[in-house]
Structures are given as C-alpha cells and as structure tokens.
Amino acid sequence: MHKYILMLHIISATIWAGGHLILVFTILPKVLNTKNIEILIRFESGFEKIGIPSLIVQVITGVWMAYDLVPDIKSWLLPHEPLAHLITYKIFLLLLTIGLAIDARLRIIPKLNENNLKSLAFHIIPVTIIAVLFIIVGVSFRTGGLF
Ligand code: HEM
C-alpha cells in the first residue's frame, strides 16, 4: 500500500513543483517585463484547477506515509529521531505554503494591478522555493536524512 501512496505523492509533487517552476521561470519574467497581468491570470486560472487538488493529495498522502513511517504523532512536532525531524520540516514547509497562499489570495490577488505585481512575485517565488525544499526533504526519507 505504501508504494502506491508514494506513487500518488510523487505524481502530485511533479504537478505542484513543476507548475510553480514553469510559473517562475517562464510566466513571471514576461509578466514583470510587460506588466501584462492577463498572462498571469490565464496561467493561474488553468494551473489552479490541477494545482490545488494536487496539494490536497500531497497533504493526505504525506500524512498517511508519515504515520506509516513514524506512528508516534507526538514526535512529529517534538522530533527525537531523523525521520520524525523530516516530518517536522514537511509540516513547517506546509504551514509556510498555506500562509503565503492565504495572504496572496486575501490581500494581493483581489486588487491585482501593475503596481502590486512585485508583491505577488514575492509570494510566488518563496512558494516555489518551498516546493523544491519539499522534494529535497521528501527524498531524504529514503537517503537517510538531509545531511
Ligand atoms: C507540495 C508538497 C509536497 C511535495 C512537493 C512533496 C514531495 C515529496 C517527494 C518528491 C518525496 C520523495 C519520494 C521518494 O523518495 O521517492 C516525498 C516523500 C515523502 N513526503 Fe512529501 N511532499 C509534499 C508534501 C508532504 C507533506 C505535507 C507531508 C506530510 C506531512 C509529506 C510527507 C512525506 C513522507 C513521509 C515522504 C517519505 C515517503 C517514503 O519515502 O516512503 N510530504 N515527498
């Protein structure tokens, strides 16, 4: 069962991280140069349909695997062994992602215009860096820890 959950986790990871990397390296530079918000809105409205469900799948499959590997849930927040530390990092990265997404959704996107494009960029870029960190921490479960 674990391997099938892991497969789902990896597929969703490619969507979440891949989509954000495409956004940061191909869409965002064009939007910041041309100030043409339409390009961003068109990409986001498409990506959102698959991006948000993939993040939800990440959380469900991630928590399932975390419980399978470290059933002592208390140690997820008070880690005393390498695997539990990795779960703590995952939870921290998830809270950061949710915080940035809610702030962008409530404070920036409703009044998105040429003048606050940079603030949105300062949300998209950290969320993308965090997505890559999610992968690095994730792979570390199999490679015996981060360092
Ligand atoms: C967008 C968010 C996430 C991404 C991109 C992501 C990505 C990954 C990747 C690439 C792996 C490595 C798979 C492998 O070794 O083949 C992994 C493993 C793992 N992830 Fe995530 N992950 C995310 C969110 C989460 C969350 C929220 C949790 C739980 C709190 C979590 C828990 C785990 C666990 C426990 C593993 C190890 C599975 C194993 O090696 O058997 N992940 N993740």
Backbone and ligand atoms as CSV (ligand in chain L), in Angstrom:
chain,resi,resn,atom,element,x,y,z
A,1,MET,N,N,0.839,-1.198,0.000
A,1,MET,CA,C,0.000,0.000,0.000
A,1,MET,C,C,0.882,1.258,0.000
A,2,HIS,N,N,1.970,1.225,0.804
A,2,HIS,CA,C,2.827,2.412,0.923
A,2,HIS,C,C,3.354,2.847,-0.438
A,3,LYS,N,N,3.729,1.871,-1.276
A,3,LYS,CA,C,4.337,2.243,-2.561
A,3,LYS,C,C,3.325,2.919,-3.473
A,4,TYR,N,N,2.016,2.511,-3.366
A,4,TYR,CA,C,1.008,3.144,-4.221
A,4,TYR,C,C,0.728,4.570,-3.747
A,5,ILE,N,N,0.724,4.750,-2.409
A,5,ILE,CA,C,0.535,6.093,-1.863
A,5,ILE,C,C,1.708,6.979,-2.258
A,6,LEU,N,N,2.913,6.376,-2.210
A,6,LEU,CA,C,4.115,7.124,-2.593
A,6,LEU,C,C,4.049,7.540,-4.061
A,7,MET,N,N,3.553,6.637,-4.916
A,7,MET,CA,C,3.427,6.966,-6.342
A,7,MET,C,C,2.486,8.172,-6.523
A,8,LEU,N,N,1.345,8.153,-5.818
A,8,LEU,CA,C,0.403,9.274,-5.870
A,8,LEU,C,C,1.082,10.554,-5.400
A,9,HIS,N,N,1.878,10.422,-4.332
A,9,HIS,CA,C,2.574,11.565,-3.744
A,9,HIS,C,C,3.557,12.167,-4.742
A,10,ILE,N,N,4.266,11.276,-5.440
A,10,ILE,CA,C,5.258,11.756,-6.411
A,10,ILE,C,C,4.578,12.403,-7.611
A,11,ILE,N,N,3.470,11.811,-8.102
A,11,ILE,CA,C,2.756,12.410,-9.240
A,11,ILE,C,C,2.292,13.823,-8.868
A,12,SER,N,N,1.697,13.959,-7.693
A,12,SER,CA,C,1.224,15.282,-7.273
A,12,SER,C,C,2.374,16.242,-7.029
A,13,ALA,N,N,3.503,15.703,-6.559
A,13,ALA,CA,C,4.680,16.551,-6.335
A,13,ALA,C,C,5.161,17.141,-7.657
A,14,THR,N,N,5.108,16.321,-8.737
A,14,THR,CA,C,5.563,16.832,-10.036
A,14,THR,C,C,4.637,17.948,-10.511
A,15,ILE,N,N,3.329,17.821,-10.227
A,15,ILE,CA,C,2.377,18.855,-10.652
A,15,ILE,C,C,2.632,20.150,-9.868
A,16,TRP,N,N,2.697,20.043,-8.531
A,16,TRP,CA,C,2.830,21.227,-7.678
A,16,TRP,C,C,4.163,21.935,-7.932
A,17,ALA,N,N,5.271,21.170,-7.840
A,17,ALA,CA,C,6.590,21.793,-8.011
A,17,ALA,C,C,6.816,22.180,-9.469
A,18,GLY,N,N,6.446,21.281,-10.401
A,18,GLY,CA,C,6.648,21.561,-11.827
A,18,GLY,C,C,5.880,22.800,-12.269
A,19,GLY,N,N,4.597,22.891,-11.841
A,19,GLY,CA,C,3.773,24.033,-12.225
A,19,GLY,C,C,4.358,25.349,-11.730
A,20,HIS,N,N,4.848,25.339,-10.467
A,20,HIS,CA,C,5.419,26.576,-9.916
A,20,HIS,C,C,6.740,26.934,-10.578
A,21,LEU,N,N,7.542,25.930,-10.936
A,21,LEU,CA,C,8.814,26.221,-11.613
A,21,LEU,C,C,8.561,26.816,-12.995
A,22,ILE,N,N,7.546,26.300,-13.715
A,22,ILE,CA,C,7.184,26.863,-15.026
A,22,ILE,C,C,6.711,28.311,-14.842
A,23,LEU,N,N,5.890,28.541,-13.788
A,23,LEU,CA,C,5.373,29.878,-13.498
A,23,LEU,C,C,6.524,30.861,-13.252
A,24,VAL,N,N,7.491,30.448,-12.414
A,24,VAL,CA,C,8.578,31.362,-12.029
A,24,VAL,C,C,9.563,31.609,-13.167
A,25,PHE,N,N,9.865,30.556,-13.953
A,25,PHE,CA,C,10.919,30.732,-14.957
A,25,PHE,C,C,10.409,31.134,-16.339
A,26,THR,N,N,9.105,30.924,-16.615
A,26,THR,CA,C,8.647,31.288,-17.963
A,26,THR,C,C,7.559,32.361,-17.957
A,27,ILE,N,N,6.629,32.320,-16.979
A,27,ILE,CA,C,5.490,33.258,-16.980
A,27,ILE,C,C,5.835,34.557,-16.254
A,28,LEU,N,N,6.336,34.436,-15.031
A,28,LEU,CA,C,6.572,35.621,-14.190
A,28,LEU,C,C,7.512,36.653,-14.834
A,29,PRO,N,N,8.675,36.240,-15.422
A,29,PRO,CA,C,9.559,37.247,-16.040
A,29,PRO,C,C,8.827,38.050,-17.125
A,30,LYS,N,N,8.021,37.340,-17.933
A,30,LYS,CA,C,7.280,38.002,-19.019
A,30,LYS,C,C,6.284,39.017,-18.424
A,31,VAL,N,N,5.573,38.597,-17.375
A,31,VAL,CA,C,4.555,39.461,-16.760
A,31,VAL,C,C,5.212,40.686,-16.126
A,32,LEU,N,N,6.341,40.470,-15.414
A,32,LEU,CA,C,7.012,41.601,-14.751
A,32,LEU,C,C,7.579,42.576,-15.784
A,33,ASN,N,N,8.016,42.054,-16.949
A,33,ASN,CA,C,8.549,42.934,-18.008
A,33,ASN,C,C,7.445,43.711,-18.712
A,34,THR,N,N,6.371,42.997,-19.078
A,34,THR,CA,C,5.321,43.628,-19.881
A,34,THR,C,C,4.211,44.240,-19.030
A,35,LYS,N,N,4.163,43.923,-17.744
A,35,LYS,CA,C,3.078,44.367,-16.847
A,35,LYS,C,C,1.721,43.868,-17.362
A,36,ASN,N,N,1.748,42.832,-18.173
A,36,ASN,CA,C,0.511,42.288,-18.730
A,36,ASN,C,C,-0.030,41.205,-17.794
A,37,ILE,N,N,-0.945,41.612,-16.897
A,37,ILE,CA,C,-1.464,40.718,-15.855
A,37,ILE,C,C,-2.260,39.560,-16.448
A,38,GLU,N,N,-2.851,39.790,-17.641
A,38,GLU,CA,C,-3.688,38.759,-18.284
A,38,GLU,C,C,-2.935,37.434,-18.420
A,39,ILE,N,N,-1.641,37.513,-18.776
A,39,ILE,CA,C,-0.832,36.296,-18.962
A,39,ILE,C,C,-0.835,35.485,-17.663
A,40,LEU,N,N,-0.647,36.192,-16.543
A,40,LEU,CA,C,-0.576,35.525,-15.234
A,40,LEU,C,C,-1.939,34.935,-14.865
A,41,ILE,N,N,-2.988,35.738,-15.056
A,41,ILE,CA,C,-4.347,35.284,-14.694
A,41,ILE,C,C,-4.715,34.046,-15.528
A,42,ARG,N,N,-4.354,34.074,-16.821
A,42,ARG,CA,C,-4.668,32.922,-17.688
A,42,ARG,C,C,-3.950,31.672,-17.181
A,43,PHE,N,N,-2.640,31.819,-16.832
A,43,PHE,CA,C,-1.884,30.649,-16.349
A,43,PHE,C,C,-2.468,30.154,-15.022
A,44,GLU,N,N,-2.673,31.115,-14.086
A,44,GLU,CA,C,-3.151,30.736,-12.746
A,44,GLU,C,C,-4.519,30.052,-12.806
A,45,SER,N,N,-5.409,30.577,-13.653
A,45,SER,CA,C,-6.776,30.005,-13.677
A,45,SER,C,C,-6.713,28.566,-14.197
A,46,GLY,N,N,-5.730,28.288,-15.104
A,46,GLY,CA,C,-5.581,26.911,-15.590
A,46,GLY,C,C,-4.891,26.035,-14.556
A,47,PHE,N,N,-3.762,26.537,-14.012
A,47,PHE,CA,C,-2.957,25.726,-13.093
A,47,PHE,C,C,-3.719,25.410,-11.808
A,48,GLU,N,N,-4.493,26.422,-11.340
A,48,GLU,CA,C,-5.230,26.261,-10.080
A,48,GLU,C,C,-6.096,24.996,-10.086
A,49,LYS,N,N,-6.710,24.718,-11.237
A,49,LYS,CA,C,-7.654,23.581,-11.317
A,49,LYS,C,C,-6.966,22.256,-10.969
A,50,ILE,N,N,-5.671,22.152,-11.282
A,50,ILE,CA,C,-4.944,20.905,-11.004
A,50,ILE,C,C,-3.976,21.105,-9.839
A,51,GLY,N,N,-3.565,22.368,-9.591
A,51,GLY,CA,C,-2.582,22.660,-8.538
A,51,GLY,C,C,-3.131,22.440,-7.131
A,52,ILE,N,N,-4.282,23.027,-6.867
A,52,ILE,CA,C,-4.868,22.903,-5.515
A,52,ILE,C,C,-5.211,21.447,-5.190
A,53,PRO,N,N,-5.888,20.706,-6.118
A,53,PRO,CA,C,-6.143,19.281,-5.817
A,53,PRO,C,C,-4.840,18.508,-5.574
A,54,SER,N,N,-3.757,18.862,-6.323
A,54,SER,CA,C,-2.504,18.108,-6.113
A,54,SER,C,C,-1.914,18.430,-4.746
A,55,LEU,N,N,-2.081,19.663,-4.256
A,55,LEU,CA,C,-1.581,19.985,-2.915
A,55,LEU,C,C,-2.373,19.221,-1.854
A,56,ILE,N,N,-3.691,19.116,-2.089
A,56,ILE,CA,C,-4.529,18.364,-1.140
A,56,ILE,C,C,-4.096,16.888,-1.126
A,57,VAL,N,N,-3.821,16.334,-2.307
A,57,VAL,CA,C,-3.338,14.941,-2.387
A,57,VAL,C,C,-1.993,14.824,-1.660
A,58,GLN,N,N,-1.126,15.865,-1.785
A,58,GLN,CA,C,0.168,15.843,-1.092
A,58,GLN,C,C,-0.001,15.726,0.413
A,59,VAL,N,N,-0.937,16.517,0.930
A,59,VAL,CA,C,-1.143,16.513,2.377
A,59,VAL,C,C,-1.700,15.163,2.836
A,60,ILE,N,N,-2.720,14.671,2.125
A,60,ILE,CA,C,-3.349,13.395,2.544
A,60,ILE,C,C,-2.341,12.248,2.436
A,61,THR,N,N,-1.664,12.129,1.273
A,61,THR,CA,C,-0.712,11.016,1.103
A,61,THR,C,C,0.506,11.209,1.991
A,62,GLY,N,N,0.912,12.467,2.195
A,62,GLY,CA,C,2.079,12.744,3.028
A,62,GLY,C,C,1.833,12.360,4.479
A,63,VAL,N,N,0.676,12.778,5.004
A,63,VAL,CA,C,0.341,12.445,6.389
A,63,VAL,C,C,0.196,10.925,6.535
A,64,TRP,N,N,-0.391,10.274,5.527
A,64,TRP,CA,C,-0.549,8.818,5.578
A,64,TRP,C,C,0.821,8.137,5.669
A,65,MET,N,N,1.735,8.566,4.795
A,65,MET,CA,C,3.070,7.954,4.805
A,65,MET,C,C,3.828,8.303,6.084
A,66,ALA,N,N,3.639,9.524,6.552
A,66,ALA,CA,C,4.320,9.937,7.786
A,66,ALA,C,C,3.870,9.047,8.939
A,67,TYR,N,N,2.567,8.786,8.979
A,67,TYR,CA,C,2.042,7.930,10.056
A,67,TYR,C,C,2.549,6.499,9.892
A,68,ASP,N,N,2.680,6.061,8.643
A,68,ASP,CA,C,3.154,4.695,8.382
A,68,ASP,C,C,4.611,4.542,8.811
A,69,LEU,N,N,5.409,5.601,8.593
A,69,LEU,CA,C,6.838,5.545,8.934
A,69,LEU,C,C,7.089,5.862,10.412
A,70,VAL,N,N,6.329,6.833,10.968
A,70,VAL,CA,C,6.510,7.243,12.368
A,70,VAL,C,C,5.130,7.349,13.034
A,71,PRO,N,N,4.571,6.223,13.519
A,71,PRO,CA,C,3.216,6.235,14.091
A,71,PRO,C,C,3.069,7.127,15.328
A,72,ASP,N,N,4.170,7.452,16.003
A,72,ASP,CA,C,4.096,8.300,17.200
A,72,ASP,C,C,3.909,9.758,16.766
A,73,ILE,N,N,2.627,10.181,16.594
A,73,ILE,CA,C,2.323,11.511,16.034
A,73,ILE,C,C,2.931,12.640,16.880
A,74,LYS,N,N,3.017,12.454,18.199
A,74,LYS,CA,C,3.592,13.499,19.063
A,74,LYS,C,C,5.004,13.876,18.592
A,75,SER,N,N,5.737,12.829,18.146
A,75,SER,CA,C,7.145,13.092,17.759
A,75,SER,C,C,7.231,13.872,16.446
A,76,TRP,N,N,6.093,14.082,15.742
A,76,TRP,CA,C,6.139,14.893,14.525
A,76,TRP,C,C,6.467,16.344,14.865
A,77,LEU,N,N,6.012,16.765,16.070
A,77,LEU,CA,C,6.289,18.158,16.444
A,77,LEU,C,C,7.431,18.248,17.449
A,78,LEU,N,N,7.689,17.139,18.127
A,78,LEU,CA,C,8.826,17.089,19.071
A,78,LEU,C,C,9.748,15.971,18.632
A,79,PRO,N,N,10.422,16.156,17.492
A,79,PRO,CA,C,11.197,15.037,16.915
A,79,PRO,C,C,12.404,14.659,17.752
A,80,HIS,N,N,12.641,13.352,17.884
A,80,HIS,CA,C,13.869,12.897,18.535
A,80,HIS,C,C,14.536,11.803,17.711
A,81,GLU,N,N,14.048,11.649,16.469
A,81,GLU,CA,C,14.747,10.721,15.579
A,81,GLU,C,C,14.720,11.301,14.163
A,82,PRO,N,N,15.709,10.911,13.313
A,82,PRO,CA,C,15.852,11.561,11.995
A,82,PRO,C,C,14.561,11.612,11.180
A,83,LEU,N,N,13.823,10.504,11.073
A,83,LEU,CA,C,12.609,10.513,10.240
A,83,LEU,C,C,11.580,11.503,10.780
A,84,ALA,N,N,11.461,11.570,12.109
A,84,ALA,CA,C,10.483,12.494,12.715
A,84,ALA,C,C,10.890,13.947,12.416
A,85,HIS,N,N,12.188,14.206,12.415
A,85,HIS,CA,C,12.663,15.557,12.058
A,85,HIS,C,C,12.196,15.935,10.654
A,86,LEU,N,N,12.295,14.973,9.727
A,86,LEU,CA,C,11.907,15.257,8.333
A,86,LEU,C,C,10.408,15.570,8.252
A,87,ILE,N,N,9.612,14.876,9.066
A,87,ILE,CA,C,8.163,15.141,9.081
A,87,ILE,C,C,7.903,16.544,9.636
A,88,THR,N,N,8.652,16.935,10.680
A,88,THR,CA,C,8.513,18.286,11.234
A,88,THR,C,C,8.814,19.325,10.161
A,89,TYR,N,N,9.875,19.100,9.381
A,89,TYR,CA,C,10.230,20.039,8.300
A,89,TYR,C,C,9.085,20.108,7.283
A,90,LYS,N,N,8.499,18.942,6.953
A,90,LYS,CA,C,7.397,18.920,5.972
A,90,LYS,C,C,6.226,19.748,6.492
A,91,ILE,N,N,5.890,19.580,7.768
A,91,ILE,CA,C,4.755,20.314,8.351
A,91,ILE,C,C,5.056,21.818,8.338
A,92,PHE,N,N,6.294,22.169,8.674
A,92,PHE,CA,C,6.690,23.587,8.675
A,92,PHE,C,C,6.582,24.167,7.263
A,93,LEU,N,N,7.071,23.413,6.257
A,93,LEU,CA,C,7.004,23.886,4.868
A,93,LEU,C,C,5.542,24.028,4.424
A,94,LEU,N,N,4.697,23.115,4.892
A,94,LEU,CA,C,3.271,23.174,4.531
A,94,LEU,C,C,2.618,24.423,5.124
A,95,LEU,N,N,2.914,24.716,6.406
A,95,LEU,CA,C,2.327,25.905,7.056
A,95,LEU,C,C,2.794,27.179,6.360
A,96,LEU,N,N,4.069,27.217,5.950
A,96,LEU,CA,C,4.602,28.386,5.218
A,96,LEU,C,C,3.856,28.553,3.891
A,97,THR,N,N,3.668,27.424,3.163
A,97,THR,CA,C,2.976,27.470,1.869
A,97,THR,C,C,1.546,27.980,2.045
A,98,ILE,N,N,0.846,27.429,3.047
A,98,ILE,CA,C,-0.552,27.833,3.274
A,98,ILE,C,C,-0.617,29.311,3.672
A,99,GLY,N,N,0.303,29.750,4.538
A,99,GLY,CA,C,0.334,31.158,4.968
A,99,GLY,C,C,0.519,32.097,3.775
A,100,LEU,N,N,1.488,31.792,2.914
A,100,LEU,CA,C,1.756,32.642,1.741
A,100,LEU,C,C,0.566,32.625,0.780
A,101,ALA,N,N,-0.023,31.437,0.601
A,101,ALA,CA,C,-1.154,31.325,-0.344
A,101,ALA,C,C,-2.363,32.127,0.155
A,102,ILE,N,N,-2.648,32.028,1.450
A,102,ILE,CA,C,-3.804,32.765,2.002
A,102,ILE,C,C,-3.555,34.268,1.906
A,103,ASP,N,N,-2.327,34.704,2.226
A,103,ASP,CA,C,-2.013,36.133,2.166
A,103,ASP,C,C,-2.164,36.657,0.740
A,104,ALA,N,N,-1.660,35.889,-0.232
A,104,ALA,CA,C,-1.788,36.319,-1.635
A,104,ALA,C,C,-3.268,36.368,-2.031
A,105,ARG,N,N,-4.004,35.322,-1.645
A,105,ARG,CA,C,-5.418,35.206,-2.023
A,105,ARG,C,C,-6.258,36.327,-1.429
A,106,LEU,N,N,-5.998,36.682,-0.161
A,106,LEU,CA,C,-6.852,37.669,0.523
A,106,LEU,C,C,-6.358,39.096,0.335
A,107,ARG,N,N,-5.025,39.287,0.256
A,107,ARG,CA,C,-4.509,40.651,0.299
A,107,ARG,C,C,-4.074,41.174,-1.089
A,108,ILE,N,N,-3.545,40.303,-1.943
A,108,ILE,CA,C,-2.938,40.802,-3.191
A,108,ILE,C,C,-3.822,40.549,-4.414
A,109,ILE,N,N,-4.246,39.297,-4.598
A,109,ILE,CA,C,-4.950,38.932,-5.845
A,109,ILE,C,C,-6.253,39.727,-6.042
A,110,PRO,N,N,-7.068,39.975,-4.966
A,110,PRO,CA,C,-8.315,40.720,-5.190
A,110,PRO,C,C,-8.076,42.092,-5.829
A,111,LYS,N,N,-6.933,42.717,-5.546
A,111,LYS,CA,C,-6.708,44.044,-6.160
A,111,LYS,C,C,-5.425,44.012,-6.993
A,112,LEU,N,N,-5.247,42.901,-7.732
A,112,LEU,CA,C,-4.028,42.741,-8.550
A,112,LEU,C,C,-3.984,43.811,-9.649
A,113,ASN,N,N,-2.871,44.558,-9.714
A,113,ASN,CA,C,-2.690,45.557,-10.771
A,113,ASN,C,C,-1.194,45.706,-11.031
A,114,GLU,N,N,-0.828,46.599,-11.951
A,114,GLU,CA,C,0.591,46.744,-12.324
A,114,GLU,C,C,1.473,47.087,-11.119
A,115,ASN,N,N,0.888,47.786,-10.130
A,115,ASN,CA,C,1.710,48.286,-9.014
A,115,ASN,C,C,1.989,47.242,-7.937
A,116,ASN,N,N,1.122,46.221,-7.792
A,116,ASN,CA,C,1.411,45.235,-6.734
A,116,ASN,C,C,1.852,43.877,-7.314
A,117,LEU,N,N,2.239,43.898,-8.596
A,117,LEU,CA,C,2.732,42.661,-9.237
A,117,LEU,C,C,3.947,42.119,-8.495
A,118,LYS,N,N,4.841,43.045,-8.063
A,118,LYS,CA,C,6.068,42.613,-7.364
A,118,LYS,C,C,5.722,41.887,-6.062
A,119,SER,N,N,4.675,42.390,-5.354
A,119,SER,CA,C,4.308,41.711,-4.094
A,119,SER,C,C,3.856,40.294,-4.390
A,120,LEU,N,N,3.128,40.129,-5.515
A,120,LEU,CA,C,2.688,38.769,-5.858
A,120,LEU,C,C,3.906,37.911,-6.194
A,121,ALA,N,N,4.866,38.498,-6.891
A,121,ALA,CA,C,6.088,37.758,-7.230
A,121,ALA,C,C,6.805,37.310,-5.956
A,122,PHE,N,N,6.770,38.190,-4.920
A,122,PHE,CA,C,7.418,37.847,-3.650
A,122,PHE,C,C,6.616,36.825,-2.843
A,123,HIS,N,N,5.504,36.391,-3.396
A,123,HIS,CA,C,4.786,35.242,-2.817
A,123,HIS,C,C,5.035,34.002,-3.666
A,124,ILE,N,N,4.998,34.190,-4.989
A,124,ILE,CA,C,5.155,33.039,-5.896
A,124,ILE,C,C,6.565,32.442,-5.782
A,125,ILE,N,N,7.583,33.310,-5.716
A,125,ILE,CA,C,8.966,32.798,-5.660
A,125,ILE,C,C,9.224,31.987,-4.388
A,126,PRO,N,N,8.856,32.482,-3.177
A,126,PRO,CA,C,9.055,31.643,-1.980
A,126,PRO,C,C,8.268,30.330,-2.025
A,127,VAL,N,N,7.017,30.376,-2.546
A,127,VAL,CA,C,6.226,29.130,-2.617
A,127,VAL,C,C,6.930,28.112,-3.520
A,128,THR,N,N,7.586,28.600,-4.574
A,128,THR,CA,C,8.311,27.705,-5.476
A,128,THR,C,C,9.571,27.141,-4.807
A,129,ILE,N,N,10.297,28.003,-4.075
A,129,ILE,CA,C,11.487,27.523,-3.346
A,129,ILE,C,C,11.058,26.461,-2.326
A,130,ILE,N,N,9.931,26.722,-1.632
A,130,ILE,CA,C,9.420,25.762,-0.644
A,130,ILE,C,C,9.034,24.438,-1.318
A,131,ALA,N,N,8.463,24.519,-2.535
A,131,ALA,CA,C,8.090,23.284,-3.259
A,131,ALA,C,C,9.332,22.428,-3.531
A,132,VAL,N,N,10.437,23.092,-3.899
A,132,VAL,CA,C,11.688,22.354,-4.138
A,132,VAL,C,C,12.234,21.782,-2.827
A,133,LEU,N,N,12.102,22.555,-1.724
A,133,LEU,CA,C,12.545,22.061,-0.416
A,133,LEU,C,C,11.716,20.847,0.017
A,134,PHE,N,N,10.418,20.855,-0.322
A,134,PHE,CA,C,9.553,19.701,-0.045
A,134,PHE,C,C,10.141,18.439,-0.695
A,135,ILE,N,N,10.611,18.600,-1.944
A,135,ILE,CA,C,11.169,17.448,-2.669
A,135,ILE,C,C,12.471,16.987,-2.013
A,136,ILE,N,N,13.331,17.967,-1.657
A,136,ILE,CA,C,14.624,17.613,-1.038
A,136,ILE,C,C,14.390,16.872,0.283
A,137,VAL,N,N,13.484,17.384,1.106
A,137,VAL,CA,C,13.167,16.722,2.381
A,137,VAL,C,C,12.533,15.360,2.112
A,138,GLY,N,N,11.652,15.295,1.093
A,138,GLY,CA,C,10.970,14.037,0.779
A,138,GLY,C,C,11.932,12.936,0.383
A,139,VAL,N,N,12.848,13.256,-0.505
A,139,VAL,CA,C,13.820,12.257,-0.968
A,139,VAL,C,C,14.733,11.831,0.179
A,140,SER,N,N,14.908,12.734,1.143
A,140,SER,CA,C,15.797,12.424,2.271
A,140,SER,C,C,15.285,11.296,3.146
A,141,PHE,N,N,13.962,11.033,3.080
A,141,PHE,CA,C,13.421,9.900,3.837
A,141,PHE,C,C,14.105,8.607,3.389
A,142,ARG,N,N,14.393,8.537,2.060
A,142,ARG,CA,C,14.964,7.297,1.514
A,142,ARG,C,C,16.473,7.300,1.537
A,143,THR,N,N,17.036,8.482,1.611
A,143,THR,CA,C,18.510,8.549,1.503
A,143,THR,C,C,19.135,8.771,2.876
A,144,GLY,N,N,18.327,8.482,3.930
A,144,GLY,CA,C,18.897,8.504,5.280
A,144,GLY,C,C,19.166,9.903,5.806
A,145,GLY,N,N,18.250,10.816,5.587
A,145,GLY,CA,C,18.391,12.115,6.239
A,145,GLY,C,C,19.001,13.173,5.339
A,146,LEU,N,N,18.827,14.450,5.726
A,146,LEU,CA,C,19.221,15.599,4.900
A,146,LEU,C,C,20.749,15.741,4.798
A,147,PHE,N,N,21.450,15.642,5.903
A,147,PHE,CA,C,22.891,15.954,5.871
A,147,PHE,C,C,23.727,14.721,6.227
L,1,HEM,C1,C,3.697,20.178,-2.123
L,1,HEM,C2,C,4.070,19.474,-1.165
L,1,HEM,C3,C,4.963,18.252,-1.212
L,1,HEM,C4,C,5.875,17.832,-2.164
L,1,HEM,C5,C,6.244,18.517,-3.471
L,1,HEM,C6,C,6.451,16.576,-1.676
L,1,HEM,C7,C,7.401,15.831,-2.378
L,1,HEM,C8,C,7.910,14.612,-1.950
L,1,HEM,C9,C,8.865,13.792,-2.687
L,1,HEM,C10,C,9.427,14.132,-4.061
L,1,HEM,C11,C,9.131,12.691,-1.936
L,1,HEM,C12,C,10.168,11.572,-2.244
L,1,HEM,C13,C,9.587,10.392,-2.819
L,1,HEM,C14,C,10.674,9.313,-2.999
L,1,HEM,O1,O,11.503,9.104,-2.155
L,1,HEM,O2,O,10.623,8.657,-3.996
L,1,HEM,C15,C,8.337,12.795,-0.736
L,1,HEM,C16,C,8.340,11.848,0.252
L,1,HEM,C17,C,7.615,11.996,1.409
L,1,HEM,N1,N,6.764,13.037,1.761
L,1,HEM,FE1,FE,6.299,14.614,0.635
L,1,HEM,N2,N,5.898,16.259,-0.463
L,1,HEM,C18,C,4.988,17.256,-0.139
L,1,HEM,C19,C,4.211,17.361,0.981
L,1,HEM,C20,C,4.281,16.474,2.038
L,1,HEM,C21,C,3.542,16.627,3.270
L,1,HEM,C22,C,2.588,17.787,3.606
L,1,HEM,C23,C,3.899,15.557,4.076
L,1,HEM,C24,C,3.436,15.192,5.470
L,1,HEM,C25,C,3.287,15.936,6.463
L,1,HEM,C26,C,4.838,14.738,3.304
L,1,HEM,C27,C,5.406,13.557,3.751
L,1,HEM,C28,C,6.262,12.766,3.022
L,1,HEM,C29,C,6.818,11.494,3.501
L,1,HEM,C30,C,6.526,10.831,4.838
L,1,HEM,C31,C,7.671,11.020,2.488
L,1,HEM,C32,C,8.539,9.730,2.510
L,1,HEM,C33,C,7.845,8.609,1.850
L,1,HEM,C34,C,8.778,7.413,1.731
L,1,HEM,O3,O,9.957,7.597,1.495
L,1,HEM,O4,O,8.258,6.309,1.864
L,1,HEM,N3,N,5.045,15.322,2.074
L,1,HEM,N4,N,7.608,13.977,-0.753
